[in-house]
Amino acid sequence: MIRLLSREKLIKDVSKDTGLDPDIVATILQSYDKHIQKGVLNGEIVYLGMLGKLRLKKLANGSKIRISATPYFRKEIQNATVCKHKKEGS
């Protein structure tokens, strides 16, 4: 059964699942609900909220995450690609 996650827990989980910085994840999720459901569909991590379905899928090189948002209402699918920022000066 899919359960609702708090925004803080969601950001932490997405960050852990994707390897993205929590600040980047928070920015991505800004336009989404406070509470989003998480599930797995076709090997992709899927976050389901009232505004639509958010999928995060690691690309082959692992440096980018493909994010696609599918609204429940019949609107165009919005796609976004977020580059994982490399930390410099270690």
C-alpha positions as CSV (number, residue, x, y, z in Angstrom):
1,M,0.0,0.0,0.0
2,I,1.3,3.5,-0.9
3,R,1.3,5.9,2.0
4,L,1.5,9.7,2.1
5,L,4.9,11.2,2.9
6,S,5.6,14.5,4.5
7,R,7.5,17.0,2.3
8,E,10.6,16.8,4.4
9,K,10.6,13.0,4.3
10,L,9.9,13.1,0.5
11,I,12.8,15.4,-0.1
12,K,15.1,13.2,2.0
13,D,13.9,10.1,0.2
14,V,14.2,11.5,-3.3
15,S,17.6,12.9,-2.5
16,K,18.7,9.4,-1.2
17,D,17.1,7.6,-4.2
18,T,18.5,9.9,-6.9
19,G,21.7,11.1,-5.3
20,L,20.7,14.7,-5.9
21,D,21.3,17.4,-3.4
22,P,18.3,18.0,-1.1
23,D,18.2,21.7,-2.2
24,I,17.9,20.7,-5.8
25,V,15.2,18.2,-4.9
26,A,13.3,20.9,-2.9
27,T,13.4,23.2,-6.0
28,I,12.1,20.4,-8.2
29,L,9.2,19.6,-5.9
30,Q,8.3,23.2,-5.2
31,S,5.4,23.2,-7.5
32,Y,4.1,19.9,-6.2
33,D,1.9,19.0,-3.3
34,K,3.0,19.1,0.3
35,H,2.1,15.4,0.5
36,I,2.9,13.1,-2.4
37,Q,2.6,9.4,-2.6
38,K,5.6,7.3,-3.7
39,G,5.6,4.1,-5.7
40,V,7.6,2.3,-8.3
41,L,6.5,1.9,-11.9
42,N,8.6,0.2,-14.6
43,G,11.7,0.5,-12.5
44,E,11.2,4.3,-12.1
45,I,10.7,6.0,-8.8
46,V,7.2,7.6,-9.0
47,Y,5.9,10.3,-6.8
48,L,2.2,10.7,-7.1
49,G,0.4,13.9,-5.9
50,M,-2.8,15.7,-6.5
51,L,-1.1,17.9,-9.2
52,G,0.1,14.9,-11.1
53,K,2.7,12.2,-11.4
54,L,6.4,12.9,-10.9
55,R,8.8,10.3,-12.2
56,L,12.5,10.4,-11.5
57,K,14.7,8.1,-13.5
58,K,18.5,7.9,-13.4
59,L,20.1,8.1,-16.9
60,A,22.7,5.5,-17.8
61,N,25.7,7.8,-16.9
62,G,24.2,8.5,-13.5
63,S,24.9,12.2,-13.8
64,K,21.4,13.3,-14.8
65,I,17.9,12.5,-13.5
66,R,15.1,12.6,-16.0
67,I,12.0,14.1,-14.4
68,S,8.7,14.0,-16.1
69,A,5.5,15.4,-14.7
70,T,2.2,14.0,-16.0
71,P,-0.9,16.0,-14.8
72,Y,-4.0,14.1,-14.1
73,F,-6.0,16.4,-16.3
74,R,-5.3,16.0,-20.0
75,K,-2.6,18.6,-20.5
76,E,0.7,18.4,-22.2
77,I,3.4,16.3,-20.5
78,Q,6.1,18.5,-19.1
79,N,9.7,17.2,-19.1
80,A,12.7,18.6,-17.3
81,T,16.2,17.4,-17.0
82,V,18.2,18.4,-14.0
83,C,22.0,18.1,-14.0
84,K,23.5,16.8,-10.8
85,H,25.8,19.6,-9.6
86,K,29.3,18.4,-9.0
87,K,30.9,19.7,-5.8
88,E,34.2,21.4,-6.5
89,G,37.2,21.9,-4.2
90,S,37.2,18.8,-2.1
